[in-house]
Each structure stands twice: as C-alpha cells, then as structure tokens.
Amino acid sequence: MENVTKHNVISNRHHMNVVIEIGTECITVSNPIVPRPKESSSRIGLNYITTLYRQHGKEFKVENDGKTFRAVIPYIMVDANEK
C-alpha cells in the first residue's frame, strides 16, 4: 500500500482504485499506474521483501504491465511457539 501512494499521482482528478484480493494461498494487491513526474525507484523495498520471503521458502511476486501494478503476497505461517 505504501508503494501506491509513493509512486502514483492521487488527486481529485486522478482517483486511485486499489484492489485487495484475499485468497487461500496469498493476498494480491493491484492498482492502476499513474506515475508521479520524475519519480525514480531504487526498488530497495521490493528487493528487501523478496529476500525475506525467499528466506521462508516463498516467492513474493511483482507484476507490472505498464498499466497495472500487482503484488502477489503469499502467506508465511509462523509457529506461535517460536520467539
């Protein structure tokens, strides 16, 4: 959700519709791409999340077709007894 506000124009003229789908294996978040002018991305945040998911044997996916940004976020099961 932070990426939606960080990388897109959101205003009265450019409404932002975010779709959140909750499935049995993952949560999917998607939104139209309305890029901010002169916005660049280091991808540090997405790379960090990807690394964390790999450490748990899961794959965090990002899809960008130029019109829609979509993040597929698998569930990570954590044992409640772990500290």
N, CA, C and O atoms as a Maestro MAE file, in Angstrom:
{
 s_m_m2io_version
 :::
 2.0.0
}

f_m_ct {
 s_m_title
 :::
 protein
 m_atom[332] {
  # First column is atom index #
  i_m_mmod_type
  r_m_x_coord
  r_m_y_coord
  r_m_z_coord
  i_m_residue_number
  s_m_chain_name
  s_m_pdb_residue_name
  s_m_pdb_atom_name
  i_m_atomic_number
  :::
  1 25 0.829 -1.187 0.000 1 A "MET " " N  " 7
  2 3 0.000 0.000 0.000 1 A "MET " " CA " 6
  3 2 0.877 1.255 0.000 1 A "MET " " C  " 6
  4 15 0.523 2.265 -0.609 1 A "MET " " O  " 8
  5 25 2.003 1.188 0.673 2 A "GLU " " N  " 7
  6 3 2.892 2.349 0.710 2 A "GLU " " CA " 6
  7 2 3.380 2.701 -0.699 2 A "GLU " " C  " 6
  8 15 3.506 3.877 -1.040 2 A "GLU " " O  " 8
  9 25 3.650 1.685 -1.507 3 A "ASN " " N  " 7
  10 3 4.100 1.937 -2.879 3 A "ASN " " CA " 6
  11 2 3.043 2.647 -3.706 3 A "ASN " " C  " 6
  12 15 3.377 3.431 -4.594 3 A "ASN " " O  " 8
  13 25 1.771 2.383 -3.428 4 A "VAL " " N  " 7
  14 3 0.690 3.041 -4.176 4 A "VAL " " CA " 6
  15 2 0.792 4.550 -4.017 4 A "VAL " " C  " 6
  16 15 0.725 5.287 -5.001 4 A "VAL " " O  " 8
  17 25 0.953 5.012 -2.785 5 A "THR " " N  " 7
  18 3 0.998 6.456 -2.535 5 A "THR " " CA " 6
  19 2 2.354 7.069 -2.884 5 A "THR " " C  " 6
  20 15 2.433 8.242 -3.246 5 A "THR " " O  " 8
  21 25 3.399 6.288 -2.776 6 A "LYS " " N  " 7
  22 3 4.742 6.803 -3.043 6 A "LYS " " CA " 6
  23 2 4.997 7.031 -4.531 6 A "LYS " " C  " 6
  24 15 5.663 7.996 -4.905 6 A "LYS " " O  " 8
  25 25 4.472 6.151 -5.379 7 A "HIS " " N  " 7
  26 3 4.848 6.172 -6.793 7 A "HIS " " CA " 6
  27 2 3.763 6.674 -7.744 7 A "HIS " " C  " 6
  28 15 4.007 6.779 -8.946 7 A "HIS " " O  " 8
  29 25 2.581 6.982 -7.237 8 A "ASN " " N  " 7
  30 3 1.482 7.375 -8.116 8 A "ASN " " CA " 6
  31 2 0.904 8.735 -7.753 8 A "ASN " " C  " 6
  32 15 0.955 9.165 -6.601 8 A "ASN " " O  " 8
  33 25 0.352 9.399 -8.763 9 A "VAL " " N  " 7
  34 3 -0.398 10.634 -8.551 9 A "VAL " " CA " 6
  35 2 -1.780 10.230 -8.041 9 A "VAL " " C  " 6
  36 15 -2.459 9.401 -8.646 9 A "VAL " " O  " 8
  37 25 -2.183 10.825 -6.925 10 A "ILE " " N  " 7
  38 3 -3.523 10.601 -6.379 10 A "ILE " " CA " 6
  39 2 -4.107 11.972 -6.080 10 A "ILE " " C  " 6
  40 15 -3.561 12.729 -5.278 10 A "ILE " " O  " 8
  41 25 -5.226 12.286 -6.734 11 A "SER " " N  " 7
  42 3 -5.839 13.598 -6.570 11 A "SER " " CA " 6
  43 2 -7.318 13.505 -6.934 11 A "SER " " C  " 6
  44 15 -7.818 12.428 -7.261 11 A "SER " " O  " 8
  45 25 -8.010 14.636 -6.876 12 A "ASN " " N  " 7
  46 3 -9.403 14.660 -7.306 12 A "ASN " " CA " 6
  47 2 -9.526 14.265 -8.779 12 A "ASN " " C  " 6
  48 15 -10.511 13.650 -9.187 12 A "ASN " " O  " 8
  49 25 -8.540 14.615 -9.546 13 A "ARG " " N  " 7
  50 3 -8.553 14.300 -10.976 13 A "ARG " " CA " 6
  51 2 -8.095 12.861 -11.246 13 A "ARG " " C  " 6
  52 15 -8.578 12.215 -12.176 13 A "ARG " " O  " 8
  53 25 -7.168 12.372 -10.432 14 A "HIS " " N  " 7
  54 3 -6.614 11.023 -10.593 14 A "HIS " " CA " 6
  55 2 -6.952 10.193 -9.362 14 A "HIS " " C  " 6
  56 15 -6.163 10.091 -8.423 14 A "HIS " " O  " 8
  57 25 -8.132 9.608 -9.388 15 A "HIS " " N  " 7
  58 3 -8.546 8.742 -8.289 15 A "HIS " " CA " 6
  59 2 -7.731 7.450 -8.346 15 A "HIS " " C  " 6
  60 15 -7.318 7.006 -9.417 15 A "HIS " " O  " 8
  61 25 -7.510 6.862 -7.182 16 A "MET " " N  " 7
  62 3 -6.756 5.618 -7.137 16 A "MET " " CA " 6
  63 2 -7.664 4.512 -6.611 16 A "MET " " C  " 6
  64 15 -8.191 4.598 -5.502 16 A "MET " " O  " 8
  65 25 -7.836 3.484 -7.413 17 A "ASN " " N  " 7
  66 3 -8.614 2.322 -7.008 17 A "ASN " " CA " 6
  67 2 -7.658 1.175 -6.745 17 A "ASN " " C  " 6
  68 15 -7.012 0.669 -7.663 17 A "ASN " " O  " 8
  69 25 -7.570 0.769 -5.491 18 A "VAL " " N  " 7
  70 3 -6.718 -0.339 -5.098 18 A "VAL " " CA " 6
  71 2 -7.609 -1.551 -4.878 18 A "VAL " " C  " 6
  72 15 -8.616 -1.475 -4.173 18 A "VAL " " O  " 8
  73 25 -7.234 -2.660 -5.484 19 A "VAL " " N  " 7
  74 3 -7.992 -3.898 -5.327 19 A "VAL " " CA " 6
  75 2 -7.170 -4.846 -4.466 19 A "VAL " " C  " 6
  76 15 -6.015 -5.138 -4.777 19 A "VAL " " O  " 8
  77 25 -7.774 -5.325 -3.378 20 A "ILE " " N  " 7
  78 3 -7.127 -6.288 -2.492 20 A "ILE " " CA " 6
  79 2 -7.937 -7.569 -2.539 20 A "ILE " " C  " 6
  80 15 -9.120 -7.591 -2.198 20 A "ILE " " O  " 8
  81 25 -7.278 -8.634 -2.967 21 A "GLU " " N  " 7
  82 3 -7.923 -9.938 -3.040 21 A "GLU " " CA " 6
  83 2 -7.292 -10.847 -1.998 21 A "GLU " " C  " 6
  84 15 -6.073 -11.014 -1.963 21 A "GLU " " O  " 8
  85 25 -8.129 -11.431 -1.151 22 A "ILE " " N  " 7
  86 3 -7.645 -12.327 -0.109 22 A "ILE " " CA " 6
  87 2 -7.996 -13.752 -0.520 22 A "ILE " " C  " 6
  88 15 -9.167 -14.126 -0.583 22 A "ILE " " O  " 8
  89 25 -6.966 -14.531 -0.796 23 A "GLY " " N  " 7
  90 3 -7.155 -15.910 -1.230 23 A "GLY " " CA " 6
  91 2 -6.678 -16.889 -0.181 23 A "GLY " " C  " 6
  92 15 -6.264 -16.501 0.911 23 A "GLY " " O  " 8
  93 25 -6.740 -18.151 -0.522 24 A "THR " " N  " 7
  94 3 -6.326 -19.195 0.421 24 A "THR " " CA " 6
  95 2 -4.814 -19.328 0.513 24 A "THR " " C  " 6
  96 15 -4.296 -19.782 1.533 24 A "THR " " O  " 8
  97 25 -4.094 -18.937 -0.544 25 A "GLU " " N  " 7
  98 3 -2.638 -19.068 -0.583 25 A "GLU " " CA " 6
  99 2 -1.902 -17.734 -0.452 25 A "GLU " " C  " 6
  100 15 -0.739 -17.690 -0.051 25 A "GLU " " O  " 8
  101 25 -2.607 -16.636 -0.800 26 A "CYS " " N  " 7
  102 3 -1.921 -15.348 -0.840 26 A "CYS " " CA " 6
  103 2 -2.915 -14.190 -0.811 26 A "CYS " " C  " 6
  104 15 -4.127 -14.375 -0.919 26 A "CYS " " O  " 8
  105 25 -2.360 -12.999 -0.661 27 A "ILE " " N  " 7
  106 3 -3.097 -11.752 -0.807 27 A "ILE " " CA " 6
  107 2 -2.540 -11.069 -2.051 27 A "ILE " " C  " 6
  108 15 -1.325 -11.021 -2.244 27 A "ILE " " O  " 8
  109 25 -3.419 -10.544 -2.891 28 A "THR " " N  " 7
  110 3 -3.000 -9.833 -4.095 28 A "THR " " CA " 6
  111 2 -3.475 -8.389 -3.995 28 A "THR " " C  " 6
  112 15 -4.648 -8.124 -3.731 28 A "THR " " O  " 8
  113 25 -2.552 -7.465 -4.209 29 A "VAL " " N  " 7
  114 3 -2.863 -6.040 -4.193 29 A "VAL " " CA " 6
  115 2 -2.539 -5.492 -5.571 29 A "VAL " " C  " 6
  116 15 -1.422 -5.664 -6.060 29 A "VAL " " O  " 8
  117 25 -3.518 -4.824 -6.214 30 A "SER " " N  " 7
  118 3 -3.261 -4.260 -7.531 30 A "SER " " CA " 6
  119 2 -3.849 -2.859 -7.641 30 A "SER " " C  " 6
  120 15 -4.837 -2.516 -6.992 30 A "SER " " O  " 8
  121 25 -3.207 -2.073 -8.481 31 A "ASN " " N  " 7
  122 3 -3.657 -0.701 -8.699 31 A "ASN " " CA " 6
  123 2 -3.220 -0.228 -10.075 31 A "ASN " " C  " 6
  124 15 -2.226 -0.712 -10.617 31 A "ASN " " O  " 8
  125 25 -3.975 0.734 -10.649 32 A "PRO " " N  " 7
  126 3 -3.536 1.310 -11.917 32 A "PRO " " CA " 6
  127 2 -2.268 2.140 -11.690 32 A "PRO " " C  " 6
  128 15 -2.038 2.661 -10.599 32 A "PRO " " O  " 8
  129 25 -1.472 2.248 -12.716 33 A "ILE " " N  " 7
  130 3 -0.238 3.032 -12.635 33 A "ILE " " CA " 6
  131 2 -0.509 4.429 -13.178 33 A "ILE " " C  " 6
  132 15 -0.870 4.598 -14.342 33 A "ILE " " O  " 8
  133 25 -0.329 5.425 -12.317 34 A "VAL " " N  " 7
  134 3 -0.410 6.843 -12.693 34 A "VAL " " CA " 6
  135 2 0.856 7.473 -12.118 34 A "VAL " " C  " 6
  136 15 0.815 8.074 -11.044 34 A "VAL " " O  " 8
  137 25 1.982 7.340 -12.827 35 A "PRO " " N  " 7
  138 3 3.274 7.716 -12.242 35 A "PRO " " CA " 6
  139 2 3.403 9.191 -11.904 35 A "PRO " " C  " 6
  140 15 2.921 10.068 -12.620 35 A "PRO " " O  " 8
  141 25 4.074 9.428 -10.784 36 A "ARG " " N  " 7
  142 3 4.423 10.803 -10.418 36 A "ARG " " CA " 6
  143 2 5.479 11.295 -11.408 36 A "ARG " " C  " 6
  144 15 6.288 10.504 -11.894 36 A "ARG " " O  " 8
  145 25 5.477 12.580 -11.706 37 A "PRO " " N  " 7
  146 3 6.506 13.106 -12.616 37 A "PRO " " CA " 6
  147 2 7.904 12.957 -12.012 37 A "PRO " " C  " 6
  148 15 8.116 13.203 -10.824 37 A "PRO " " O  " 8
  149 25 8.841 12.553 -12.853 38 A "LYS " " N  " 7
  150 3 10.255 12.440 -12.468 38 A "LYS " " CA " 6
  151 2 10.457 11.559 -11.238 38 A "LYS " " C  " 6
  152 15 11.368 11.808 -10.449 38 A "LYS " " O  " 8
  153 25 9.643 10.560 -11.067 39 A "GLU " " N  " 7
  154 3 9.776 9.645 -9.934 39 A "GLU " " CA " 6
  155 2 10.714 8.509 -10.326 39 A "GLU " " C  " 6
  156 15 10.526 7.869 -11.360 39 A "GLU " " O  " 8
  157 25 11.704 8.267 -9.511 40 A "SER " " N  " 7
  158 3 12.584 7.130 -9.743 40 A "SER " " CA " 6
  159 2 12.467 6.192 -8.548 40 A "SER " " C  " 6
  160 15 12.088 6.600 -7.450 40 A "SER " " O  " 8
  161 25 12.792 4.958 -8.781 41 A "SER " " N  " 7
  162 3 12.664 3.961 -7.728 41 A "SER " " CA " 6
  163 2 13.970 3.204 -7.592 41 A "SER " " C  " 6
  164 15 14.573 2.799 -8.586 41 A "SER " " O  " 8
  165 25 14.398 3.019 -6.367 42 A "SER " " N  " 7
  166 3 15.595 2.233 -6.103 42 A "SER " " CA " 6
  167 2 15.268 0.753 -6.009 42 A "SER " " C  " 6
  168 15 16.165 -0.086 -6.095 42 A "SER " " O  " 8
  169 25 13.990 0.421 -5.835 43 A "ARG " " N  " 7
  170 3 13.497 -0.945 -5.658 43 A "ARG " " CA " 6
  171 2 14.051 -1.595 -4.404 43 A "ARG " " C  " 6
  172 15 13.957 -2.813 -4.255 43 A "ARG " " O  " 8
  173 25 14.628 -0.815 -3.499 44 A "ILE " " N  " 7
  174 3 15.182 -1.367 -2.262 44 A "ILE " " CA " 6
  175 2 14.101 -2.074 -1.458 44 A "ILE " " C  " 6
  176 15 14.317 -3.181 -0.965 44 A "ILE " " O  " 8
  177 25 12.931 -1.438 -1.322 45 A "GLY " " N  " 7
  178 3 11.846 -2.028 -0.537 45 A "GLY " " CA " 6
  179 2 11.368 -3.346 -1.114 45 A "GLY " " C  " 6
  180 15 11.213 -4.321 -0.378 45 A "GLY " " O  " 8
  181 25 11.131 -3.396 -2.423 46 A "LEU " " N  " 7
  182 3 10.672 -4.636 -3.053 46 A "LEU " " CA " 6
  183 2 11.739 -5.718 -3.004 46 A "LEU " " C  " 6
  184 15 11.421 -6.890 -2.804 46 A "LEU " " O  " 8
  185 25 12.993 -5.343 -3.181 47 A "ASN " " N  " 7
  186 3 14.075 -6.329 -3.093 47 A "ASN " " CA " 6
  187 2 14.188 -6.890 -1.681 47 A "ASN " " C  " 6
  188 15 14.427 -8.086 -1.510 47 A "ASN " " O  " 8
  189 25 14.022 -6.055 -0.684 48 A "TYR " " N  " 7
  190 3 14.076 -6.498 0.712 48 A "TYR " " CA " 6
  191 2 12.958 -7.490 1.010 48 A "TYR " " C  " 6
  192 15 13.196 -8.540 1.606 48 A "TYR " " O  " 8
  193 25 11.734 -7.154 0.592 49 A "ILE " " N  " 7
  194 3 10.595 -8.047 0.824 49 A "ILE " " CA " 6
  195 2 10.803 -9.377 0.097 49 A "ILE " " C  " 6
  196 15 10.509 -10.438 0.648 49 A "ILE " " O  " 8
  197 25 11.305 -9.323 -1.130 50 A "THR " " N  " 7
  198 3 11.569 -10.541 -1.890 50 A "THR " " CA " 6
  199 2 12.557 -11.436 -1.162 50 A "THR " " C  " 6
  200 15 12.362 -12.649 -1.091 50 A "THR " " O  " 8
  201 25 13.610 -10.849 -0.623 51 A "THR " " N  " 7
  202 3 14.621 -11.602 0.124 51 A "THR " " CA " 6
  203 2 14.019 -12.243 1.366 51 A "THR " " C  " 6
  204 15 14.289 -13.409 1.654 51 A "THR " " O  " 8
  205 25 13.209 -11.497 2.101 52 A "LEU " " N  " 7
  206 3 12.579 -12.055 3.296 52 A "LEU " " CA " 6
  207 2 11.692 -13.249 2.963 52 A "LEU " " C  " 6
  208 15 11.716 -14.259 3.668 52 A "LEU " " O  " 8
  209 25 10.919 -13.138 1.905 53 A "TYR " " N  " 7
  210 3 10.054 -14.257 1.519 53 A "TYR " " CA " 6
  211 2 10.862 -15.465 1.087 53 A "TYR " " C  " 6
  212 15 10.485 -16.593 1.403 53 A "TYR " " O  " 8
  213 25 11.960 -15.268 0.376 54 A "ARG " " N  " 7
  214 3 12.815 -16.393 -0.031 54 A "ARG " " CA " 6
  215 2 13.389 -17.113 1.180 54 A "ARG " " C  " 6
  216 15 13.559 -18.332 1.155 54 A "ARG " " O  " 8
  217 25 13.688 -16.368 2.237 55 A "GLN " " N  " 7
  218 3 14.204 -16.984 3.462 55 A "GLN " " CA " 6
  219 2 13.176 -17.927 4.088 55 A "GLN " " C  " 6
  220 15 13.537 -18.838 4.832 55 A "GLN " " O  " 8
  221 25 11.913 -17.710 3.788 56 A "HIS " " N  " 7
  222 3 10.837 -18.573 4.291 56 A "HIS " " CA " 6
  223 2 10.354 -19.560 3.236 56 A "HIS " " C  " 6
  224 15 9.333 -20.222 3.422 56 A "HIS " " O  " 8
  225 25 11.087 -19.662 2.124 57 A "GLY " " N  " 7
  226 3 10.734 -20.605 1.070 57 A "GLY " " CA " 6
  227 2 9.526 -20.198 0.245 57 A "GLY " " C  " 6
  228 15 8.873 -21.044 -0.367 57 A "GLY " " O  " 8
  229 25 9.227 -18.914 0.227 58 A "LYS " " N  " 7
  230 3 8.070 -18.399 -0.518 58 A "LYS " " CA " 6
  231 2 8.539 -17.418 -1.583 58 A "LYS " " C  " 6
  232 15 9.656 -16.904 -1.518 58 A "LYS " " O  " 8
  233 25 7.671 -17.162 -2.569 59 A "GLU " " N  " 7
  234 3 8.007 -16.215 -3.629 59 A "GLU " " CA " 6
  235 2 7.038 -15.034 -3.622 59 A "GLU " " C  " 6
  236 15 5.840 -15.200 -3.855 59 A "GLU " " O  " 8
  237 25 7.567 -13.849 -3.354 60 A "PHE " " N  " 7
  238 3 6.834 -12.594 -3.450 60 A "PHE " " CA " 6
  239 2 6.951 -12.149 -4.902 60 A "PHE " " C  " 6
  240 15 8.061 -12.001 -5.413 60 A "PHE " " O  " 8
  241 25 5.825 -11.935 -5.571 61 A "LYS " " N  " 7
  242 3 5.855 -11.595 -6.994 61 A "LYS " " CA " 6
  243 2 5.347 -10.178 -7.234 61 A "LYS " " C  " 6
  244 15 4.421 -9.710 -6.570 61 A "LYS " " O  " 8
  245 25 5.965 -9.514 -8.184 62 A "VAL " " N  " 7
  246 3 5.516 -8.201 -8.638 62 A "VAL " " CA " 6
  247 2 5.296 -8.292 -10.135 62 A "VAL " " C  " 6
  248 15 6.150 -8.782 -10.874 62 A "VAL " " O  " 8
  249 25 4.138 -7.814 -10.576 63 A "GLU " " N  " 7
  250 3 3.820 -7.781 -12.000 63 A "GLU " " CA " 6
  251 2 3.508 -6.341 -12.384 63 A "GLU " " C  " 6
  252 15 2.779 -5.644 -11.679 63 A "GLU " " O  " 8
  253 25 4.062 -5.905 -13.500 64 A "ASN " " N  " 7
  254 3 3.859 -4.538 -13.977 64 A "ASN " " CA " 6
  255 2 3.777 -4.581 -15.491 64 A "ASN " " C  " 6
  256 15 4.780 -4.803 -16.169 64 A "ASN " " O  " 8
  257 25 2.569 -4.367 -16.022 65 A "ASP " " N  " 7
  258 3 2.400 -4.387 -17.476 65 A "ASP " " CA " 6
  259 2 2.387 -2.979 -18.072 65 A "ASP " " C  " 6
  260 15 2.039 -2.787 -19.238 65 A "ASP " " O  " 8
  261 25 2.772 -1.997 -17.251 66 A "GLY " " N  " 7
  262 3 2.783 -0.613 -17.698 66 A "GLY " " CA " 6
  263 2 1.484 0.123 -17.421 66 A "GLY " " C  " 6
  264 15 1.456 1.354 -17.420 66 A "GLY " " O  " 8
  265 25 0.411 -0.617 -17.187 67 A "LYS " " N  " 7
  266 3 -0.891 -0.021 -16.864 67 A "LYS " " CA " 6
  267 2 -1.343 -0.368 -15.443 67 A "LYS " " C  " 6
  268 15 -2.007 0.427 -14.778 67 A "LYS " " O  " 8
  269 25 -0.969 -1.571 -14.991 68 A "THR " " N  " 7
  270 3 -1.378 -2.043 -13.670 68 A "THR " " CA " 6
  271 2 -0.182 -2.603 -12.933 68 A "THR " " C  " 6
  272 15 0.623 -3.338 -13.506 68 A "THR " " O  " 8
  273 25 -0.064 -2.255 -11.657 69 A "PHE " " N  " 7
  274 3 0.952 -2.808 -10.768 69 A "PHE " " CA " 6
  275 2 0.252 -3.822 -9.881 69 A "PHE " " C  " 6
  276 15 -0.821 -3.550 -9.343 69 A "PHE " " O  " 8
  277 25 0.858 -4.985 -9.730 70 A "ARG " " N  " 7
  278 3 0.229 -6.046 -8.941 70 A "ARG " " CA " 6
  279 2 1.289 -6.733 -8.091 70 A "ARG " " C  " 6
  280 15 2.340 -7.128 -8.596 70 A "ARG " " O  " 8
  281 25 1.009 -6.872 -6.802 71 A "ALA " " N  " 7
  282 3 1.887 -7.593 -5.888 71 A "ALA " " CA " 6
  283 2 1.142 -8.825 -5.390 71 A "ALA " " C  " 6
  284 15 0.009 -8.735 -4.918 71 A "ALA " " O  " 8
  285 25 1.798 -9.980 -5.505 72 A "VAL " " N  " 7
  286 3 1.236 -11.241 -5.028 72 A "VAL " " CA " 6
  287 2 2.024 -11.629 -3.791 72 A "VAL " " C  " 6
  288 15 3.220 -11.912 -3.860 72 A "VAL " " O  " 8
  289 25 1.331 -11.637 -2.651 73 A "ILE " " N  " 7
  290 3 1.979 -11.781 -1.357 73 A "ILE " " CA " 6
  291 2 1.524 -13.079 -0.696 73 A "ILE " " C  " 6
  292 15 0.412 -13.147 -0.173 73 A "ILE " " O  " 8
  293 25 2.375 -14.113 -0.715 74 A "PRO " " N  " 7
  294 3 1.976 -15.379 -0.107 74 A "PRO " " CA " 6
  295 2 1.972 -15.287 1.415 74 A "PRO " " C  " 6
  296 15 2.674 -14.466 2.006 74 A "PRO " " O  " 8
  297 25 1.179 -16.134 2.024 75 A "TYR " " N  " 7
  298 3 1.157 -16.200 3.488 75 A "TYR " " CA " 6
  299 2 2.406 -16.911 3.974 75 A "TYR " " C  " 6
  300 15 2.893 -17.846 3.338 75 A "TYR " " O  " 8
  301 25 2.915 -16.459 5.103 76 A "ILE " " N  " 7
  302 3 4.013 -17.139 5.783 76 A "ILE " " CA " 6
  303 2 3.446 -17.625 7.111 76 A "ILE " " C  " 6
  304 15 2.983 -16.832 7.930 76 A "ILE " " O  " 8
  305 25 3.489 -18.924 7.309 77 A "MET " " N  " 7
  306 3 2.993 -19.496 8.554 77 A "MET " " CA " 6
  307 2 4.120 -19.508 9.570 77 A "MET " " C  " 6
  308 15 5.204 -20.027 9.302 77 A "MET " " O  " 8
  309 25 3.865 -18.945 10.719 78 A "VAL " " N  " 7
  310 3 4.849 -18.888 11.793 78 A "VAL " " CA " 6
  311 2 4.289 -19.645 12.977 78 A "VAL " " C  " 6
  312 15 3.135 -19.458 13.363 78 A "VAL " " O  " 8
  313 25 5.119 -20.504 13.549 79 A "ASP " " N  " 7
  314 3 4.714 -21.254 14.737 79 A "ASP " " CA " 6
  315 2 4.570 -20.289 15.894 79 A "ASP " " C  " 6
  316 15 5.503 -19.547 16.203 79 A "ASP " " O  " 8
  317 25 3.411 -20.289 16.541 80 A "ALA " " N  " 7
  318 3 3.136 -19.374 17.649 80 A "ALA " " CA " 6
  319 2 4.091 -19.597 18.821 80 A "ALA " " C  " 6
  320 15 4.255 -18.713 19.662 80 A "ALA " " O  " 8
  321 25 4.718 -20.767 18.882 81 A "ASN " " N  " 7
  322 3 5.646 -21.065 19.985 81 A "ASN " " CA " 6
  323 2 7.049 -20.553 19.716 81 A "ASN " " C  " 6
  324 15 7.884 -20.537 20.620 81 A "ASN " " O  " 8
  325 25 7.321 -20.132 18.480 82 A "GLU " " N  " 7
  326 3 8.642 -19.589 18.146 82 A "GLU " " CA " 6
  327 2 8.786 -18.186 18.696 82 A "GLU " " C  " 6
  328 15 7.820 -17.425 18.747 82 A "GLU " " O  " 8
  329 25 9.984 -17.851 19.103 83 A "LYS " " N  " 7
  330 3 10.237 -16.498 19.605 83 A "LYS " " CA " 6
  331 2 11.394 -15.883 18.901 83 A "LYS " " C  " 6
  332 15 11.757 -14.743 19.189 83 A "LYS " " O  " 8
  :::
 }
 m_bond[331] {
  # First column is bond index #
  i_m_from
  i_m_to
  i_m_order
  :::
  1 1 2 1
  2 2 3 1
  3 3 4 2
  4 3 5 1
  5 5 6 1
  6 6 7 1
  7 7 8 2
  8 7 9 1
  9 9 10 1
  10 10 11 1
  11 11 12 2
  12 11 13 1
  13 13 14 1
  14 14 15 1
  15 15 16 2
  16 15 17 1
  17 17 18 1
  18 18 19 1
  19 19 20 2
  20 19 21 1
  21 21 22 1
  22 22 23 1
  23 23 24 2
  24 23 25 1
  25 25 26 1
  26 26 27 1
  27 27 28 2
  28 27 29 1
  29 29 30 1
  30 30 31 1
  31 31 32 2
  32 31 33 1
  33 33 34 1
  34 34 35 1
  35 35 36 2
  36 35 37 1
  37 37 38 1
  38 38 39 1
  39 39 40 2
  40 39 41 1
  41 41 42 1
  42 42 43 1
  43 43 44 2
  44 43 45 1
  45 45 46 1
  46 46 47 1
  47 47 48 2
  48 47 49 1
  49 49 50 1
  50 50 51 1
  51 51 52 2
  52 51 53 1
  53 53 54 1
  54 54 55 1
  55 55 56 2
  56 55 57 1
  57 57 58 1
  58 58 59 1
  59 59 60 2
  60 59 61 1
  61 61 62 1
  62 62 63 1
  63 63 64 2
  64 63 65 1
  65 65 66 1
  66 66 67 1
  67 67 68 2
  68 67 69 1
  69 69 70 1
  70 70 71 1
  71 71 72 2
  72 71 73 1
  73 73 74 1
  74 74 75 1
  75 75 76 2
  76 75 77 1
  77 77 78 1
  78 78 79 1
  79 79 80 2
  80 79 81 1
  81 81 82 1
  82 82 83 1
  83 83 84 2
  84 83 85 1
  85 85 86 1
  86 86 87 1
  87 87 88 2
  88 87 89 1
  89 89 90 1
  90 90 91 1
  91 91 92 2
  92 91 93 1
  93 93 94 1
  94 94 95 1
  95 95 96 2
  96 95 97 1
  97 97 98 1
  98 98 99 1
  99 99 100 2
  100 99 101 1
  101 101 102 1
  102 102 103 1
  103 103 104 2
  104 103 105 1
  105 105 106 1
  106 106 107 1
  107 107 108 2
  108 107 109 1
  109 109 110 1
  110 110 111 1
  111 111 112 2
  112 111 113 1
  113 113 114 1
  114 114 115 1
  115 115 116 2
  116 115 117 1
  117 117 118 1
  118 118 119 1
  119 119 120 2
  120 119 121 1
  121 121 122 1
  122 122 123 1
  123 123 124 2
  124 123 125 1
  125 125 126 1
  126 126 127 1
  127 127 128 2
  128 127 129 1
  129 129 130 1
  130 130 131 1
  131 131 132 2
  132 131 133 1
  133 133 134 1
  134 134 135 1
  135 135 136 2
  136 135 137 1
  137 137 138 1
  138 138 139 1
  139 139 140 2
  140 139 141 1
  141 141 142 1
  142 142 143 1
  143 143 144 2
  144 143 145 1
  145 145 146 1
  146 146 147 1
  147 147 148 2
  148 147 149 1
  149 149 150 1
  150 150 151 1
  151 151 152 2
  152 151 153 1
  153 153 154 1
  154 154 155 1
  155 155 156 2
  156 155 157 1
  157 157 158 1
  158 158 159 1
  159 159 160 2
  160 159 161 1
  161 161 162 1
  162 162 163 1
  163 163 164 2
  164 163 165 1
  165 165 166 1
  166 166 167 1
  167 167 168 2
  168 167 169 1
  169 169 170 1
  170 170 171 1
  171 171 172 2
  172 171 173 1
  173 173 174 1
  174 174 175 1
  175 175 176 2
  176 175 177 1
  177 177 178 1
  178 178 179 1
  179 179 180 2
  180 179 181 1
  181 181 182 1
  182 182 183 1
  183 183 184 2
  184 183 185 1
  185 185 186 1
  186 186 187 1
  187 187 188 2
  188 187 189 1
  189 189 190 1
  190 190 191 1
  191 191 192 2
  192 191 193 1
  193 193 194 1
  194 194 195 1
  195 195 196 2
  196 195 197 1
  197 197 198 1
  198 198 199 1
  199 199 200 2
  200 199 201 1
  201 201 202 1
  202 202 203 1
  203 203 204 2
  204 203 205 1
  205 205 206 1
  206 206 207 1
  207 207 208 2
  208 207 209 1
  209 209 210 1
  210 210 211 1
  211 211 212 2
  212 211 213 1
  213 213 214 1
  214 214 215 1
  215 215 216 2
  216 215 217 1
  217 217 218 1
  218 218 219 1
  219 219 220 2
  220 219 221 1
  221 221 222 1
  222 222 223 1
  223 223 224 2
  224 223 225 1
  225 225 226 1
  226 226 227 1
  227 227 228 2
  228 227 229 1
  229 229 230 1
  230 230 231 1
  231 231 232 2
  232 231 233 1
  233 233 234 1
  234 234 235 1
  235 235 236 2
  236 235 237 1
  237 237 238 1
  238 238 239 1
  239 239 240 2
  240 239 241 1
  241 241 242 1
  242 242 243 1
  243 243 244 2
  244 243 245 1
  245 245 246 1
  246 246 247 1
  247 247 248 2
  248 247 249 1
  249 249 250 1
  250 250 251 1
  251 251 252 2
  252 251 253 1
  253 253 254 1
  254 254 255 1
  255 255 256 2
  256 255 257 1
  257 257 258 1
  258 258 259 1
  259 259 260 2
  260 259 261 1
  261 261 262 1
  262 262 263 1
  263 263 264 2
  264 263 265 1
  265 265 266 1
  266 266 267 1
  267 267 268 2
  268 267 269 1
  269 269 270 1
  270 270 271 1
  271 271 272 2
  272 271 273 1
  273 273 274 1
  274 274 275 1
  275 275 276 2
  276 275 277 1
  277 277 278 1
  278 278 279 1
  279 279 280 2
  280 279 281 1
  281 281 282 1
  282 282 283 1
  283 283 284 2
  284 283 285 1
  285 285 286 1
  286 286 287 1
  287 287 288 2
  288 287 289 1
  289 289 290 1
  290 290 291 1
  291 291 292 2
  292 291 293 1
  293 293 294 1
  294 294 295 1
  295 295 296 2
  296 295 297 1
  297 297 298 1
  298 298 299 1
  299 299 300 2
  300 299 301 1
  301 301 302 1
  302 302 303 1
  303 303 304 2
  304 303 305 1
  305 305 306 1
  306 306 307 1
  307 307 308 2
  308 307 309 1
  309 309 310 1
  310 310 311 1
  311 311 312 2
  312 311 313 1
  313 313 314 1
  314 314 315 1
  315 315 316 2
  316 315 317 1
  317 317 318 1
  318 318 319 1
  319 319 320 2
  320 319 321 1
  321 321 322 1
  322 322 323 1
  323 323 324 2
  324 323 325 1
  325 325 326 1
  326 326 327 1
  327 327 328 2
  328 327 329 1
  329 329 330 1
  330 330 331 1
  331 331 332 2
  :::
 }
}
